């Protein structure tokens, strides 16, 4: 049996409803999942057939990264989040800031002839509109042929539609997460090393990456998403060695988005490169969480 600790629903930039995600996970015989919507803690009812770890994914700003690699980005996966905590309250504020960010992106796109009205974005059925929603609107209007093209040419870090005004400083977010008794993990770590093509070099697990990870540990992260849909067995093994050497925890997930990432499946990622993430990772997470 396996787990999946990185899943998005229609509450943010996925396309599946919560209940459908749970049904799929149960059918896949997963032991546990975490629905980690962007800047939104999705309500998930207790289910006797599968364990649900409350979680959220957050974009944050990190001056060190932005100075050294303007194309890099950093997301945090935060687990064991509860309502009525300082972090939960912060998320509400960030969602308002993200709305302003979205409008800024639309204004920037307008300068290069890409016309999308604010109302078109506001009318979408989601709790947290974001860049993938803008990319879908661009595709539907014929400005791009795919979401990937939208990000490579317009919406990725360092491109014309880049706007991060909703992102809070990473040290402040980590401190608030700790105050809220949460665990903090670095999501899809390769994005620290992204380049101008919204991608990363095959040799991204280098000394520069390790140095960045050391700085993140000093800031207080608890672990790293070591197992991810696009990672080969070799990539994950290299990450295991790095993460273990720093005494950090490991997590893993598919980064499922439904039809927005149609080749990725809940619980095992790509069909040709199946994930098999052990429940032992959650046991280690629970052990550390109990000490907070």
C-alpha positions in Angstrom: 0.0 0.0 0.0 1.1 3.5 -0.8 0.4 7.2 0.1 0.1 10.4 -1.8 0.8 13.7 0.0 0.5 16.2 -2.8 -2.9 16.4 -4.5 -4.9 19.4 -5.8 -8.7 19.7 -6.0 -11.0 22.1 -7.8 -10.8 24.3 -4.7 -7.5 25.5 -6.2 -6.0 24.6 -9.6 -7.1 21.0 -9.9 -10.2 19.9 -11.7 -11.6 17.1 -9.5 -13.9 17.6 -6.5 -12.8 16.4 -3.1 -15.2 13.5 -3.0 -14.0 12.3 -6.4 -10.4 12.4 -5.3 -11.1 10.4 -2.2 -13.0 7.8 -4.3 -10.1 7.5 -6.7 -7.6 7.2 -3.8 -9.7 4.4 -2.1 -10.0 2.6 -5.4 -6.2 2.8 -5.8 -6.0 1.2 -2.3 -4.0 4.1 -1.0 -3.4 4.1 2.8 -3.3 7.9 3.2 -3.5 11.1 1.2 -3.1 14.8 1.7 -5.1 17.3 -0.4 -2.8 20.3 -0.5 -4.6 23.0 -2.3 -2.9 26.3 -2.9 -3.3 28.8 0.0 -6.6 27.0 1.0 -7.3 24.4 3.6 -9.9 22.2 2.0 -12.5 20.6 4.2 -12.2 16.9 4.1 -14.5 14.6 6.1 -13.1 11.8 8.1 -13.3 8.6 6.1 -12.9 5.1 7.6 -11.4 3.7 4.4 -8.4 6.1 4.1 -6.4 8.4 6.3 -6.4 12.1 5.4 -3.5 14.4 6.5 -4.7 18.0 6.4 -2.3 20.1 4.2 -1.8 23.1 2.1 0.7 24.3 -0.5 2.0 27.8 -0.3 4.2 30.0 -2.6 6.7 32.1 -0.6 9.3 34.6 -1.4 13.0 34.0 -0.6 15.3 36.9 -1.3 18.4 34.7 -1.5 16.8 32.6 -4.3 15.4 35.5 -6.2 18.8 37.3 -6.3 20.7 34.2 -7.4 18.1 32.7 -9.8 15.2 34.9 -10.9 13.7 31.9 -12.7 13.7 29.8 -9.6 10.7 29.4 -7.3 9.8 27.9 -4.0 6.7 26.3 -2.7 6.1 24.8 0.7 3.9 21.9 1.6 2.6 22.3 5.1 1.0 19.4 7.0 -1.2 19.0 10.0 -2.7 22.4 9.6 -5.9 23.2 11.6 -8.4 25.9 11.6 -8.3 28.7 14.2 -4.5 28.9 14.0 -2.3 31.8 12.9 -1.4 30.1 9.7 -5.0 29.5 8.8 -5.7 33.2 9.3 -2.7 34.1 7.1 -4.1 32.1 4.3 -7.2 34.2 4.1 -5.1 37.3 3.8 -2.9 35.8 1.1 -5.9 34.8 -1.0 -7.0 38.4 -1.2 -3.4 39.4 -2.1 -3.4 36.7 -4.8 -6.5 38.2 -6.3 -4.7 41.5 -6.7 -1.7 39.5 -8.1 -3.9 37.9 -10.7 -5.2 41.3 -11.9 -1.6 42.5 -12.2 -0.8 39.5 -14.4 -3.7 40.3 -16.6 -2.6 43.9 -17.0 0.9 42.7 -17.9 -0.5 40.3 -20.5 -2.6 43.0 -22.0 0.6 45.0 -22.8 1.6 42.2 -25.3 -1.9 41.9 -26.8 -3.3 39.1 -24.7 -6.8 40.2 -23.7 -8.4 38.5 -20.6 -11.1 40.3 -18.6 -10.9 40.2 -14.8 -14.5 39.0 -14.7 -13.6 35.9 -16.7 -11.2 34.9 -14.0 -13.5 35.9 -11.1 -16.4 33.8 -12.5 -14.4 30.5 -12.4 -15.6 27.9 -9.9 -12.6 27.8 -7.7 -11.7 29.1 -4.2 -8.3 30.2 -5.3 -7.8 31.4 -9.0 -4.2 31.3 -10.1 -1.8 31.1 -13.0 -3.1 27.7 -14.3 -6.5 29.3 -14.6 -5.1 32.2 -16.5 -3.2 29.7 -18.7 -6.4 27.9 -19.5 -8.1 31.1 -20.5 -5.2 31.9 -22.7 -5.5 28.5 -24.4 -9.3 28.8 -24.8 -8.8 32.1 -26.6 -6.1 30.7 -28.9 -3.2 32.7 -27.5 -1.3 29.5 -26.7 -1.7 25.8 -27.6 -1.1 24.4 -24.1 -0.7 25.3 -20.5 3.0 24.5 -20.8 3.4 27.0 -23.6 1.6 29.6 -21.5 4.1 29.2 -18.6 7.2 28.9 -20.8 6.4 32.1 -22.7 4.4 34.3 -20.4 3.5 33.1 -16.9 6.7 31.4 -15.6 9.1 33.0 -13.2 11.1 35.6 -14.9 8.6 36.0 -17.8 6.4 39.0 -18.6 3.5 37.7 -16.4 5.7 37.1 -13.4 4.2 38.7 -10.3 4.8 37.6 -6.7 3.2 40.3 -4.7 1.1 37.7 -2.8 4.1 35.8 -1.6 5.1 36.3 2.1 8.7 36.0 3.2 9.7 32.4 3.7 11.1 32.9 7.2 7.9 34.5 8.4 5.7 31.7 6.9 7.9 29.1 8.6 7.7 30.8 11.9 3.9 31.1 11.7 3.6 27.5 10.6 5.6 26.4 13.7 3.4 28.6 15.9 0.5 26.7 14.4 2.1 23.3 15.1 2.6 22.3 11.5 5.4 20.5 9.6 7.0 22.4 6.7 8.3 20.6 3.6 10.0 21.9 0.5 7.8 21.0 -2.5 9.2 19.7 -5.9 12.8 20.8 -5.0 13.9 21.0 -8.6 12.1 24.3 -9.0 14.8 25.9 -6.9 17.0 25.4 -10.0 14.6 26.3 -12.7 15.9 28.2 -15.8 14.6 30.7 -18.3 12.8 27.9 -20.2 10.7 27.1 -17.1 12.5 23.8 -16.7 15.7 22.6 -15.0 19.0 21.1 -16.0 19.4 17.3 -15.7 22.3 18.0 -13.3 20.3 20.1 -10.9 21.2 18.0 -7.9 24.6 19.8 -7.6 26.5 21.7 -5.0 24.5 24.8 -5.5 21.3 22.9 -4.8 22.8 21.4 -1.7 23.8 24.8 -0.5 20.3 26.1 -0.9 18.9 23.1 0.9 21.3 23.8 3.9 20.0 27.4 4.0 16.4 26.2 4.0 17.1 23.8 6.9 18.6 26.7 8.8 15.4 28.6 8.2 13.5 25.7 9.8 12.0 23.4 7.2 11.3 19.9 8.4 11.7 17.9 5.2 11.8 17.7 1.4 9.4 16.2 -1.2 11.8 13.4 -2.2 9.4 11.4 -4.3 7.7 13.2 -7.2 6.0 12.3 -10.4 8.7 13.6 -12.7 11.6 12.1 -10.7 13.4 9.0 -11.9 14.4 6.4 -9.4 17.9 7.7 -9.6 16.8 11.3 -8.9 14.8 10.2 -5.8 17.7 8.1 -4.6 20.1 11.0 -4.9 17.6 13.2 -3.0 17.2 10.5 -0.3 21.0 10.6 0.3 21.1 14.4 0.5 18.0 14.6 2.7 19.2 11.8 5.0 22.6 13.4 5.4 20.9 16.6 6.7 18.6 14.7 9.0 15.5 16.0 7.3 12.2 14.2 6.8 11.1 12.9 3.5 7.6 13.2 1.8 6.3 12.4 -1.6 3.3 12.9 -3.9 2.0 12.9 -7.4 1.1 16.6 -7.6 -2.2 15.5 -9.1 -4.3 18.3 -10.8 -6.9 16.2 -12.7 -7.3 17.4 -16.3 -4.8 20.2 -15.9 -2.1 17.5 -15.7 -3.8 14.7 -17.5 -0.9 12.2 -17.5 -0.5 12.3 -13.7 -2.5 9.9 -11.6 -3.4 9.9 -7.9 -1.1 7.6 -6.0 1.4 6.7 -8.7 2.1 9.7 -10.9 3.0 8.8 -14.4 1.9 5.4 -15.7 5.4 4.8 -17.1 7.2 5.8 -13.9 5.1 4.7 -11.0 5.6 6.1 -7.5 5.4 3.8 -4.6 5.6 6.0 -1.5 5.8 4.2 1.9 3.5 4.9 4.8 6.7 4.9 6.9 7.1 8.5 5.9 3.9 9.5 7.6 4.9 7.6 10.7 8.1 9.7 10.9 6.1 12.9 10.3 3.7 12.0 13.1 6.6 11.3 15.5 8.0 14.8 14.9 4.6 16.5 14.9 3.9 15.0 18.3 6.9 16.9 19.7 5.8 20.3 18.5 
